[in-house]
Amino acid sequence: MPAEESLYYVNQVFEKTSALPSGARDTQFDDCTFKNCDFTETDFFGCDFVKCTFDNCNLSMVKFGHIGFDKVLFINCKMIGVDFSHTKDFLFNVDFTNCILDYATFMKKKNRKSKFMNCSLKGTDFTEADLTSTVFEKCDLSTAVFMRSTLSSVNFVSSYNFTIDPEKNLIRKAKFSSSGLAGLLENYGIIIADTE
């Protein structure tokens, strides 16, 4: 069992590692940076990450049971199949830039005002998530699932390949480009033709 003080890290940089010094469970990280780490299938049960950055890390199939994420930024990370639905709801706040989040799950998560910048979100599940005022910038949302999701004031203007049913989601004041309207009307069998 690690010493009590080793379960709390502040302002540390962890680079090119696949294991943390105290193991990956029940540890708190404040203002820490993780660079070029491979945490594939790691179990982070009970950890808390506050104001942390993951840069160029592989987090595919990690286990996030009872995890706290408060103001956490993921940059250039591979996160295929990651399930955020079991993370703590309190202060849940995550942003993503240039990440692969294919088949990730945000089911029932409240992640308002978050940013997904230039991300691949193929098959990602946002069922019953509250994404109010979130920005999806240049994201591929092919086969992403939006069902009973709160998408009020969400910005989809530069994103593509999404299918969103307006009757099964709250989309008041959400922003779409004219080229993205087809993704809102697909369930109605309407054909949108460009005029020359």
DRENTOR-859468 format. One record per atom (N, C-alpha, C): residue in three letters; atom name; x, y, z. Coordinates in Angstrom, 1 decimal, always signed. Example, Ala and Ser with C-alpha at 12.3 -4.5 7.8 and 13.67 -1.06 7.14 Angstrom:
REM DRENTOR-859468
aa/at/px/py/pz
ALA/N/+13.2/-5.7/+7.8
ALA/CA/+12.3/-4.5/+7.8
ALA/C/+13.2/-3.3/+7.8
SER/N/+12.8/-2.2/+7.1
SER/CA/+13.7/-1.1/+7.1
SER/C/+12.9/+0.0/+7.9
This chain:
REM DRENTOR-859468
aa/at/px/py/pz
MET/N/+0.9/-1.2/+0.0
MET/CA/+0.0/+0.0/+0.0
MET/C/+0.9/+1.2/+0.0
PRO/N/+0.7/+2.2/-0.9
PRO/CA/+1.6/+3.4/-1.0
PRO/C/+1.3/+4.3/+0.2
ALA/N/+2.3/+5.1/+0.5
ALA/CA/+2.1/+6.0/+1.6
ALA/C/+1.1/+7.0/+1.3
GLU/N/+0.5/+7.6/+2.3
GLU/CA/-0.7/+8.5/+2.2
GLU/C/-0.3/+9.6/+1.3
GLU/N/+0.9/+10.2/+1.5
GLU/CA/+1.3/+11.4/+0.7
GLU/C/+1.5/+11.1/-0.8
SER/N/+1.7/+9.9/-1.1
SER/CA/+1.9/+9.5/-2.5
SER/C/+0.6/+9.4/-3.3
LEU/N/-0.5/+9.5/-2.6
LEU/CA/-1.8/+9.5/-3.3
LEU/C/-2.3/+10.8/-3.8
TYR/N/-1.5/+11.8/-3.6
TYR/CA/-1.9/+13.2/-4.0
TYR/C/-0.7/+13.9/-4.8
TYR/N/-0.9/+14.2/-6.0
TYR/CA/+0.1/+14.9/-6.8
TYR/C/-0.3/+16.2/-7.3
VAL/N/+0.5/+17.2/-7.1
VAL/CA/+0.3/+18.6/-7.5
VAL/C/+1.3/+19.1/-8.5
ASN/N/+0.9/+19.7/-9.6
ASN/CA/+1.8/+20.3/-10.5
ASN/C/+3.0/+19.4/-10.9
GLN/N/+2.6/+18.1/-11.3
GLN/CA/+3.6/+17.2/-11.7
GLN/C/+3.4/+16.9/-13.2
VAL/N/+4.5/+16.5/-13.8
VAL/CA/+4.5/+16.1/-15.2
VAL/C/+4.8/+14.6/-15.3
PHE/N/+4.0/+13.8/-15.9
PHE/CA/+4.2/+12.4/-16.1
PHE/C/+4.4/+12.2/-17.6
GLU/N/+5.5/+11.7/-18.0
GLU/CA/+5.8/+11.6/-19.5
GLU/C/+6.3/+10.2/-19.8
LYS/N/+5.8/+9.7/-21.0
LYS/CA/+6.1/+8.4/-21.6
LYS/C/+6.1/+7.3/-20.6
THR/N/+4.9/+7.2/-19.9
THR/CA/+4.8/+6.1/-18.9
THR/C/+3.5/+5.4/-19.2
SER/N/+3.4/+4.2/-18.8
SER/CA/+2.2/+3.4/-18.9
SER/C/+1.6/+3.1/-17.5
ALA/N/+2.3/+3.5/-16.4
ALA/CA/+1.9/+3.2/-15.1
ALA/C/+2.3/+4.4/-14.2
LEU/N/+1.4/+4.8/-13.3
LEU/CA/+1.7/+5.9/-12.4
LEU/C/+2.4/+5.4/-11.1
PRO/N/+3.2/+6.2/-10.5
PRO/CA/+4.1/+5.8/-9.4
PRO/C/+3.3/+5.1/-8.2
SER/N/+2.1/+5.5/-8.0
SER/CA/+1.3/+4.9/-6.9
SER/C/+0.3/+4.0/-7.4
GLY/N/+0.4/+3.6/-8.6
GLY/CA/-0.7/+2.8/-9.2
GLY/C/-1.7/+3.8/-9.8
ALA/N/-2.8/+3.3/-10.3
ALA/CA/-3.8/+4.3/-11.0
ALA/C/-5.1/+4.4/-10.2
ARG/N/-5.2/+3.9/-9.0
ARG/CA/-6.5/+3.9/-8.3
ARG/C/-6.5/+4.9/-7.1
ASP/N/-7.6/+5.5/-6.9
ASP/CA/-7.8/+6.3/-5.7
ASP/C/-6.7/+7.4/-5.5
THR/N/-6.3/+8.0/-6.5
THR/CA/-5.3/+9.1/-6.4
THR/C/-5.8/+10.4/-6.9
GLN/N/-5.4/+11.5/-6.3
GLN/CA/-5.8/+12.8/-6.8
GLN/C/-4.7/+13.5/-7.5
PHE/N/-5.0/+14.1/-8.6
PHE/CA/-4.0/+14.8/-9.4
PHE/C/-4.5/+16.3/-9.6
ASP/N/-3.8/+17.3/-9.1
ASP/CA/-4.2/+18.7/-9.3
ASP/C/-3.1/+19.3/-10.2
ASP/N/-3.6/+20.0/-11.3
ASP/CA/-2.7/+20.8/-12.1
ASP/C/-1.6/+19.9/-12.7
CYS/N/-1.8/+18.7/-13.0
CYS/CA/-0.8/+17.8/-13.6
CYS/C/-0.9/+17.6/-15.1
THR/N/+0.2/+17.3/-15.7
THR/CA/+0.2/+17.1/-17.1
THR/C/+0.7/+15.7/-17.4
PHE/N/+0.0/+15.0/-18.4
PHE/CA/+0.4/+13.7/-18.8
PHE/C/+0.7/+13.8/-20.3
LYS/N/+2.0/+13.5/-20.6
LYS/CA/+2.5/+13.6/-22.0
LYS/C/+3.0/+12.3/-22.6
ASN/N/+2.5/+12.0/-23.8
ASN/CA/+2.9/+10.8/-24.5
ASN/C/+2.8/+9.5/-23.6
CYS/N/+1.8/+9.4/-22.9
CYS/CA/+1.6/+8.2/-22.0
CYS/C/+0.7/+7.2/-22.7
ASP/N/+0.9/+6.0/-22.4
ASP/CA/+0.0/+4.9/-23.0
ASP/C/-0.7/+4.2/-21.8
PHE/N/-1.9/+4.6/-21.5
PHE/CA/-2.7/+4.1/-20.4
PHE/C/-3.8/+3.1/-20.9
THR/N/-3.6/+2.5/-22.1
THR/CA/-4.6/+1.6/-22.7
THR/C/-5.1/+0.6/-21.6
GLU/N/-6.4/+0.5/-21.5
GLU/CA/-7.1/-0.4/-20.6
GLU/C/-6.7/-0.3/-19.1
THR/N/-6.1/+0.9/-18.7
THR/CA/-5.8/+1.1/-17.3
THR/C/-7.1/+1.4/-16.5
ASP/N/-7.1/+0.9/-15.3
ASP/CA/-8.3/+1.2/-14.4
ASP/C/-7.9/+2.3/-13.5
PHE/N/-8.6/+3.5/-13.7
PHE/CA/-8.4/+4.7/-12.9
PHE/C/-9.4/+4.8/-11.8
PHE/N/-10.0/+3.8/-11.3
PHE/CA/-11.1/+3.8/-10.3
PHE/C/-10.8/+4.7/-9.2
GLY/N/-11.7/+5.7/-8.9
GLY/CA/-11.6/+6.5/-7.7
GLY/C/-10.7/+7.7/-7.8
CYS/N/-10.0/+7.9/-9.0
CYS/CA/-9.1/+9.0/-9.1
CYS/C/-9.9/+10.3/-9.3
ASP/N/-9.2/+11.4/-8.9
ASP/CA/-9.7/+12.7/-9.2
ASP/C/-8.7/+13.5/-10.0
PHE/N/-9.1/+14.1/-11.1
PHE/CA/-8.2/+14.9/-11.9
PHE/C/-8.8/+16.4/-12.0
VAL/N/-8.0/+17.3/-11.5
VAL/CA/-8.5/+18.7/-11.4
VAL/C/-7.5/+19.6/-12.2
LYS/N/-8.0/+20.3/-13.2
LYS/CA/-7.1/+21.2/-14.0
LYS/C/-5.9/+20.5/-14.6
CYS/N/-6.2/+19.3/-15.1
CYS/CA/-5.1/+18.5/-15.7
CYS/C/-5.2/+18.5/-17.2
THR/N/-4.1/+18.2/-17.8
THR/CA/-4.0/+18.1/-19.3
THR/C/-3.4/+16.7/-19.7
PHE/N/-4.1/+16.0/-20.6
PHE/CA/-3.5/+14.8/-21.2
PHE/C/-3.1/+15.2/-22.6
ASP/N/-1.9/+15.1/-23.0
ASP/CA/-1.4/+15.5/-24.3
ASP/C/-0.7/+14.3/-25.0
ASN/N/-1.3/+14.0/-26.1
ASN/CA/-0.8/+12.9/-27.0
ASN/C/-0.7/+11.6/-26.2
CYS/N/-1.8/+11.2/-25.5
CYS/CA/-1.9/+10.0/-24.7
CYS/C/-2.8/+9.0/-25.4
ASN/N/-2.6/+7.7/-25.2
ASN/CA/-3.5/+6.7/-25.6
ASN/C/-4.3/+6.3/-24.4
LEU/N/-5.6/+6.5/-24.4
LEU/CA/-6.5/+6.2/-23.3
LEU/C/-7.6/+5.3/-23.8
SER/N/-7.3/+4.5/-24.8
SER/CA/-8.3/+3.6/-25.4
SER/C/-8.7/+2.6/-24.3
MET/N/-10.0/+2.4/-24.2
MET/CA/-10.6/+1.3/-23.4
MET/C/-10.2/+1.4/-21.9
VAL/N/-9.8/+2.6/-21.4
VAL/CA/-9.5/+2.8/-20.0
VAL/C/-10.8/+2.7/-19.2
LYS/N/-10.7/+2.4/-17.9
LYS/CA/-11.9/+2.3/-17.1
LYS/C/-11.9/+3.5/-16.2
PHE/N/-13.0/+4.3/-16.3
PHE/CA/-13.2/+5.5/-15.6
PHE/C/-14.3/+5.4/-14.5
GLY/N/-14.3/+4.3/-13.7
GLY/CA/-15.3/+4.1/-12.7
GLY/C/-15.1/+5.1/-11.5
HIS/N/-16.1/+5.9/-11.2
HIS/CA/-16.1/+6.8/-10.0
HIS/C/-14.9/+7.8/-10.1
ILE/N/-14.7/+8.3/-11.3
ILE/CA/-13.6/+9.2/-11.6
ILE/C/-14.1/+10.7/-11.5
GLY/N/-13.3/+11.6/-11.0
GLY/CA/-13.7/+13.0/-11.0
GLY/C/-12.8/+13.7/-12.1
PHE/N/-13.5/+14.4/-13.0
PHE/CA/-12.9/+15.3/-14.0
PHE/C/-13.4/+16.7/-13.9
ASP/N/-12.5/+17.6/-13.4
ASP/CA/-12.9/+19.0/-13.3
ASP/C/-11.9/+19.9/-14.0
LYS/N/-12.4/+20.5/-15.1
LYS/CA/-11.5/+21.3/-16.0
LYS/C/-10.3/+20.5/-16.5
VAL/N/-10.6/+19.4/-17.2
VAL/CA/-9.6/+18.5/-17.7
VAL/C/-9.6/+18.7/-19.3
LEU/N/-8.4/+18.8/-19.8
LEU/CA/-8.2/+19.0/-21.3
LEU/C/-7.5/+17.8/-21.9
PHE/N/-8.1/+17.3/-22.9
PHE/CA/-7.4/+16.2/-23.7
PHE/C/-7.0/+16.8/-25.0
ILE/N/-5.7/+16.6/-25.4
ILE/CA/-5.2/+17.1/-26.6
ILE/C/-4.5/+16.0/-27.4
ASN/N/-4.9/+15.8/-28.7
ASN/CA/-4.2/+14.8/-29.5
ASN/C/-4.2/+13.4/-28.9
CYS/N/-5.3/+13.1/-28.2
CYS/CA/-5.4/+11.8/-27.5
CYS/C/-6.3/+10.8/-28.3
LYS/N/-5.9/+9.5/-28.2
LYS/CA/-6.7/+8.4/-28.7
LYS/C/-7.5/+7.8/-27.6
MET/N/-8.8/+7.9/-27.7
MET/CA/-9.7/+7.5/-26.6
MET/C/-10.8/+6.6/-27.1
ILE/N/-10.5/+5.6/-27.9
ILE/CA/-11.5/+4.8/-28.5
ILE/C/-12.2/+3.9/-27.4
GLY/N/-13.6/+4.0/-27.4
GLY/CA/-14.3/+3.1/-26.5
GLY/C/-14.4/+3.6/-25.1
VAL/N/-13.9/+4.8/-24.8
VAL/CA/-13.9/+5.3/-23.4
VAL/C/-15.3/+5.6/-22.9
ASP/N/-15.6/+5.1/-21.7
ASP/CA/-17.0/+5.3/-21.2
ASP/C/-16.9/+6.3/-20.0
PHE/N/-17.4/+7.5/-20.3
PHE/CA/-17.5/+8.6/-19.4
PHE/C/-18.7/+8.6/-18.5
SER/N/-19.6/+7.7/-18.8
SER/CA/-20.9/+7.7/-18.1
SER/C/-20.8/+7.2/-16.7
HIS/N/-19.7/+6.6/-16.3
HIS/CA/-19.5/+6.1/-14.9
HIS/C/-18.7/+7.1/-14.1
THR/N/-18.3/+8.2/-14.7
THR/CA/-17.5/+9.2/-13.9
THR/C/-18.4/+10.0/-13.0
LYS/N/-17.8/+10.7/-12.0
LYS/CA/-18.6/+11.4/-11.0
LYS/C/-19.3/+12.6/-11.8
ASP/N/-20.6/+12.9/-11.4
ASP/CA/-21.3/+14.0/-12.0
ASP/C/-20.9/+15.3/-11.5
PHE/N/-20.4/+15.4/-10.2
PHE/CA/-20.1/+16.7/-9.6
PHE/C/-18.9/+17.3/-10.3
LEU/N/-19.1/+18.5/-10.7
LEU/CA/-18.0/+19.3/-11.4
LEU/C/-17.4/+18.7/-12.6
PHE/N/-18.2/+17.8/-13.3
PHE/CA/-17.7/+17.1/-14.5
PHE/C/-17.5/+18.2/-15.6
ASN/N/-16.3/+18.3/-16.1
ASN/CA/-16.0/+19.3/-17.1
ASN/C/-14.8/+18.9/-17.9
VAL/N/-15.0/+18.5/-19.1
VAL/CA/-13.9/+18.0/-20.0
VAL/C/-14.0/+18.7/-21.4
ASP/N/-12.8/+19.0/-21.9
ASP/CA/-12.7/+19.5/-23.3
ASP/C/-11.7/+18.7/-24.1
PHE/N/-11.9/+18.7/-25.4
PHE/CA/-11.1/+17.8/-26.3
PHE/C/-10.7/+18.6/-27.5
THR/N/-9.4/+18.4/-27.9
THR/CA/-8.9/+19.0/-29.1
THR/C/-8.1/+18.0/-29.9
ASN/N/-8.4/+17.8/-31.1
ASN/CA/-7.7/+16.8/-32.0
ASN/C/-7.7/+15.4/-31.4
CYS/N/-8.8/+15.0/-30.9
CYS/CA/-8.9/+13.7/-30.3
CYS/C/-9.7/+12.7/-31.1
ILE/N/-9.4/+11.4/-31.0
ILE/CA/-10.2/+10.3/-31.5
ILE/C/-11.0/+9.7/-30.4
LEU/N/-12.3/+10.0/-30.5
LEU/CA/-13.2/+9.6/-29.4
LEU/C/-14.3/+8.6/-30.0
ASP/N/-13.9/+7.9/-31.0
ASP/CA/-14.8/+7.0/-31.6
ASP/C/-15.4/+6.0/-30.6
TYR/N/-16.7/+5.8/-30.7
TYR/CA/-17.4/+4.8/-29.8
TYR/C/-17.3/+5.1/-28.3
ALA/N/-17.0/+6.3/-28.0
ALA/CA/-17.0/+6.7/-26.6
ALA/C/-18.4/+6.9/-26.1
THR/N/-18.6/+6.9/-24.8
THR/CA/-20.0/+7.1/-24.2
THR/C/-20.0/+8.2/-23.2
PHE/N/-21.0/+9.2/-23.5
PHE/CA/-21.2/+10.3/-22.6
PHE/C/-22.7/+10.2/-22.1
MET/N/-23.2/+9.0/-22.0
MET/CA/-24.6/+8.8/-21.6
MET/C/-24.9/+9.4/-20.3
LYS/N/-26.0/+10.3/-20.3
LYS/CA/-26.5/+11.0/-19.1
LYS/C/-25.5/+12.0/-18.5
LYS/N/-24.4/+12.3/-19.2
LYS/CA/-23.5/+13.2/-18.6
LYS/C/-23.9/+14.7/-18.8
LYS/N/-23.7/+15.5/-17.8
LYS/CA/-23.9/+16.9/-17.9
LYS/C/-22.6/+17.6/-18.1
ASN/N/-22.3/+18.0/-19.4
ASN/CA/-21.0/+18.6/-19.7
ASN/C/-21.3/+19.9/-20.5
ARG/N/-21.9/+20.9/-19.8
ARG/CA/-22.3/+22.1/-20.5
ARG/C/-21.1/+23.0/-20.9
LYS/N/-21.2/+23.7/-21.9
LYS/CA/-20.2/+24.6/-22.4
LYS/C/-18.8/+23.9/-22.7
SER/N/-18.9/+22.7/-23.0
SER/CA/-17.6/+22.0/-23.3
SER/C/-17.2/+22.2/-24.8
LYS/N/-16.0/+21.9/-25.1
LYS/CA/-15.5/+22.1/-26.5
LYS/C/-15.0/+20.8/-27.1
PHE/N/-15.5/+20.4/-28.2
PHE/CA/-14.9/+19.3/-29.0
PHE/C/-14.4/+20.0/-30.3
MET/N/-13.1/+20.1/-30.4
MET/CA/-12.4/+20.8/-31.5
MET/C/-11.7/+19.8/-32.4
ASN/N/-12.1/+19.7/-33.6
ASN/CA/-11.5/+18.9/-34.6
ASN/C/-11.3/+17.4/-34.1
CYS/N/-12.4/+16.8/-33.6
CYS/CA/-12.4/+15.5/-33.1
CYS/C/-13.2/+14.5/-34.0
SER/N/-12.7/+13.3/-33.9
SER/CA/-13.5/+12.2/-34.5
SER/C/-14.4/+11.6/-33.4
LEU/N/-15.7/+11.6/-33.7
LEU/CA/-16.7/+11.2/-32.7
LEU/C/-17.6/+10.1/-33.3
LYS/N/-17.0/+9.3/-34.2
LYS/CA/-17.8/+8.3/-34.9
LYS/C/-18.4/+7.3/-33.9
GLY/N/-19.7/+7.1/-33.9
GLY/CA/-20.4/+6.2/-33.1
GLY/C/-20.5/+6.5/-31.6
THR/N/-20.1/+7.7/-31.3
THR/CA/-20.1/+8.2/-29.9
THR/C/-21.5/+8.3/-29.4
ASP/N/-21.8/+7.9/-28.2
ASP/CA/-23.1/+7.9/-27.6
ASP/C/-23.4/+9.1/-26.7
PHE/N/-24.3/+10.0/-27.1
PHE/CA/-24.6/+11.1/-26.2
PHE/C/-26.1/+11.0/-25.7
THR/N/-26.6/+9.8/-25.6
THR/CA/-27.9/+9.6/-25.1
THR/C/-28.2/+10.3/-23.8
GLU/N/-29.2/+11.1/-23.7
GLU/CA/-29.6/+11.8/-22.5
GLU/C/-28.6/+12.7/-21.9
ALA/N/-27.5/+13.1/-22.7
ALA/CA/-26.5/+14.0/-22.2
ALA/C/-27.0/+15.4/-22.2
ASP/N/-26.5/+16.3/-21.3
ASP/CA/-26.8/+17.7/-21.3
ASP/C/-25.6/+18.4/-21.9
LEU/N/-25.7/+18.8/-23.1
LEU/CA/-24.5/+19.5/-23.8
LEU/C/-24.8/+21.0/-24.1
THR/N/-25.7/+21.6/-23.3
THR/CA/-26.1/+23.0/-23.5
THR/C/-24.8/+23.9/-23.7
SER/N/-24.9/+24.6/-24.8
SER/CA/-23.9/+25.6/-25.1
SER/C/-22.5/+25.0/-25.5
THR/N/-22.5/+23.7/-25.8
THR/CA/-21.3/+23.1/-26.2
THR/C/-20.9/+23.4/-27.6
VAL/N/-19.6/+23.4/-28.0
VAL/CA/-19.2/+23.7/-29.3
VAL/C/-18.6/+22.4/-29.9
PHE/N/-19.1/+22.0/-31.1
PHE/CA/-18.5/+20.9/-31.9
PHE/C/-17.9/+21.6/-33.1
GLU/N/-16.6/+21.8/-33.1
GLU/CA/-16.0/+22.5/-34.2
GLU/C/-15.2/+21.5/-35.1
LYS/N/-15.6/+21.4/-36.3
LYS/CA/-15.0/+20.5/-37.3
LYS/C/-14.9/+19.1/-36.8
CYS/N/-16.0/+18.6/-36.3
CYS/CA/-16.0/+17.2/-35.8
CYS/C/-16.7/+16.3/-36.7
ASP/N/-16.3/+15.1/-36.8
ASP/CA/-16.9/+14.0/-37.6
ASP/C/-17.9/+13.3/-36.6
LEU/N/-19.2/+13.4/-36.8
LEU/CA/-20.2/+12.8/-35.9
LEU/C/-20.9/+11.7/-36.6
SER/N/-20.2/+11.0/-37.5
SER/CA/-20.9/+9.9/-38.2
SER/C/-21.3/+8.8/-37.3
THR/N/-22.6/+8.5/-37.3
THR/CA/-23.3/+7.4/-36.5
THR/C/-23.2/+7.8/-35.0
ALA/N/-22.9/+9.0/-34.7
ALA/CA/-23.0/+9.4/-33.2
ALA/C/-24.5/+9.4/-32.8
VAL/N/-24.8/+9.0/-31.6
VAL/CA/-26.1/+8.8/-31.1
VAL/C/-26.6/+10.0/-30.3
PHE/N/-27.6/+10.7/-30.7
PHE/CA/-28.2/+11.8/-30.0
PHE/C/-29.7/+11.3/-29.7
MET/N/-30.0/+11.0/-28.5
MET/CA/-31.4/+10.5/-28.2
MET/C/-31.8/+11.1/-26.8
ARG/N/-32.8/+11.9/-26.8
ARG/CA/-33.2/+12.6/-25.6
ARG/C/-32.1/+13.4/-25.0
SER/N/-31.3/+14.0/-25.9
SER/CA/-30.1/+14.8/-25.5
SER/C/-30.6/+16.3/-25.4
THR/N/-29.9/+17.0/-24.5
THR/CA/-30.2/+18.5/-24.4
THR/C/-29.1/+19.2/-25.2
LEU/N/-29.5/+19.7/-26.4
LEU/CA/-28.5/+20.3/-27.3
LEU/C/-28.8/+21.8/-27.5
SER/N/-29.4/+22.4/-26.5
SER/CA/-29.8/+23.8/-26.6
SER/C/-28.5/+24.7/-26.7
SER/N/-28.6/+25.6/-27.7
SER/CA/-27.5/+26.5/-28.0
SER/C/-26.2/+25.8/-28.4
VAL/N/-26.2/+24.6/-28.8
VAL/CA/-25.0/+23.9/-29.2
VAL/C/-24.6/+24.4/-30.6
ASN/N/-23.3/+24.5/-30.8
ASN/CA/-22.9/+25.0/-32.1
ASN/C/-22.3/+23.8/-33.0
PHE/N/-23.1/+23.4/-34.0
PHE/CA/-22.7/+22.4/-34.9
PHE/C/-22.3/+22.9/-36.3
VAL/N/-22.1/+24.2/-36.4
VAL/CA/-22.0/+24.9/-37.7
VAL/C/-20.9/+24.2/-38.6
SER/N/-19.7/+23.9/-38.0
SER/CA/-18.6/+23.4/-38.9
SER/C/-18.5/+21.9/-38.8
SER/N/-19.4/+21.2/-38.1
SER/CA/-19.3/+19.8/-37.9
SER/C/-20.1/+19.1/-39.0
TYR/N/-19.9/+17.8/-39.2
TYR/CA/-20.5/+17.1/-40.3
TYR/C/-20.8/+15.6/-40.0
ASN/N/-21.6/+15.0/-40.9
ASN/CA/-22.0/+13.6/-40.8
ASN/C/-22.9/+13.3/-39.6
PHE/N/-23.6/+14.2/-39.0
PHE/CA/-24.4/+13.9/-37.9
PHE/C/-25.9/+13.7/-38.4
THR/N/-26.6/+12.9/-37.6
THR/CA/-28.0/+12.7/-37.7
THR/C/-28.7/+13.0/-36.4
ILE/N/-29.5/+14.0/-36.3
ILE/CA/-30.2/+14.4/-35.1
ILE/C/-31.7/+14.6/-35.4
ASP/N/-32.5/+13.8/-34.6
ASP/CA/-33.9/+13.9/-34.8
ASP/C/-34.4/+15.0/-33.9
PRO/N/-35.0/+16.1/-34.5
PRO/CA/-35.5/+17.3/-33.7
PRO/C/-36.6/+16.9/-32.7
GLU/N/-37.3/+15.8/-33.0
GLU/CA/-38.5/+15.4/-32.2
GLU/C/-38.0/+14.6/-31.0
LYS/N/-36.8/+14.1/-31.0
LYS/CA/-36.3/+13.3/-29.9
LYS/C/-35.2/+13.9/-29.1
ASN/N/-34.9/+15.2/-29.4
ASN/CA/-33.8/+15.9/-28.7
ASN/C/-34.2/+17.4/-28.5
LEU/N/-33.7/+18.0/-27.5
LEU/CA/-34.0/+19.4/-27.3
LEU/C/-32.9/+20.2/-28.1
ILE/N/-33.3/+20.9/-29.1
ILE/CA/-32.3/+21.6/-30.0
ILE/C/-32.6/+23.1/-30.1
ARG/N/-33.3/+23.7/-29.1
ARG/CA/-33.7/+25.1/-29.2
ARG/C/-32.4/+26.0/-29.2
LYS/N/-32.3/+26.9/-30.2
LYS/CA/-31.2/+27.8/-30.4
LYS/C/-29.9/+27.1/-30.8
ALA/N/-30.0/+25.8/-31.1
ALA/CA/-28.7/+25.2/-31.6
ALA/C/-28.4/+25.8/-33.0
LYS/N/-27.1/+25.8/-33.4
LYS/CA/-26.7/+26.4/-34.6
LYS/C/-26.2/+25.3/-35.6
PHE/N/-26.7/+25.4/-36.8
PHE/CA/-26.3/+24.5/-37.9
PHE/C/-26.0/+25.3/-39.1
SER/N/-25.1/+24.8/-40.0
SER/CA/-24.9/+25.4/-41.3
SER/C/-26.0/+24.9/-42.2
SER/N/-26.2/+25.6/-43.3
SER/CA/-27.3/+25.2/-44.3
SER/C/-26.9/+23.8/-44.8
SER/N/-25.6/+23.5/-45.0
SER/CA/-25.2/+22.2/-45.5
SER/C/-25.5/+21.1/-44.5
GLY/N/-25.7/+21.4/-43.2
GLY/CA/-25.9/+20.4/-42.1
GLY/C/-27.4/+20.1/-41.9
LEU/N/-28.3/+20.8/-42.6
LEU/CA/-29.7/+20.6/-42.4
LEU/C/-30.2/+19.2/-42.8
ALA/N/-29.5/+18.6/-43.7
ALA/CA/-29.8/+17.2/-44.1
ALA/C/-29.8/+16.3/-42.9
GLY/N/-28.9/+16.5/-42.0
GLY/CA/-28.7/+15.7/-40.8
GLY/C/-29.9/+15.8/-39.9
LEU/N/-30.6/+16.9/-40.0
LEU/CA/-31.8/+17.2/-39.1
LEU/C/-33.1/+16.6/-39.8
LEU/N/-33.0/+16.4/-41.1
LEU/CA/-34.3/+16.0/-41.8
LEU/C/-34.2/+14.6/-42.3
GLU/N/-33.1/+13.9/-42.0
GLU/CA/-33.0/+12.5/-42.5
GLU/C/-34.1/+11.6/-42.2
ASN/N/-34.6/+11.7/-40.9
ASN/CA/-35.7/+10.8/-40.5
ASN/C/-37.0/+11.1/-41.1
TYR/N/-37.1/+12.2/-41.8
TYR/CA/-38.4/+12.5/-42.5
TYR/C/-38.4/+12.1/-44.0
GLY/N/-37.3/+11.6/-44.5
GLY/CA/-37.3/+11.1/-45.9
GLY/C/-37.3/+12.3/-46.8
ILE/N/-36.9/+13.5/-46.4
ILE/CA/-37.0/+14.6/-47.3
ILE/C/-35.7/+14.7/-48.1
ILE/N/-35.8/+15.0/-49.4
ILE/CA/-34.7/+15.2/-50.2
ILE/C/-34.3/+16.7/-50.4
ILE/N/-33.1/+17.0/-50.0
ILE/CA/-32.7/+18.4/-50.1
ILE/C/-31.8/+18.5/-51.4
ALA/N/-32.3/+19.4/-52.3
ALA/CA/-31.6/+19.5/-53.6
ALA/C/-31.0/+21.0/-53.6
ASP/N/-29.7/+21.0/-54.0
ASP/CA/-29.1/+22.4/-54.2
ASP/C/-29.6/+22.9/-55.6
THR/N/-29.9/+24.2/-55.5
THR/CA/-30.3/+24.9/-56.8
THR/C/-29.1/+25.6/-57.4
GLU/N/-29.0/+25.6/-58.7
GLU/CA/-27.9/+26.3/-59.4
GLU/C/-28.3/+27.7/-59.6
